């Protein structure tokens, strides 16, 4: 969330990962005109969407390390996204990875 916050406020730091910044910009532009809010949630503390968020973070890291192509990566993200939708009862999600 910290990077998303810095991207949305324009307060980027020299250590911000360019891939993460690009993904945050993509998320924010796709939500143009939509009122979104986000909050920090303590990891592994019983929050229902924490598990899919953790899976997305691990997926992003591993796929970047292994050089996984965009199509297989997108399929993996879609699978996690579908799992997350069942948690929130089918509500639309903006999921980044």
Order of alpha helices (4+ residues) and beta strands (2+ residues): alpha-alpha-alpha-alpha
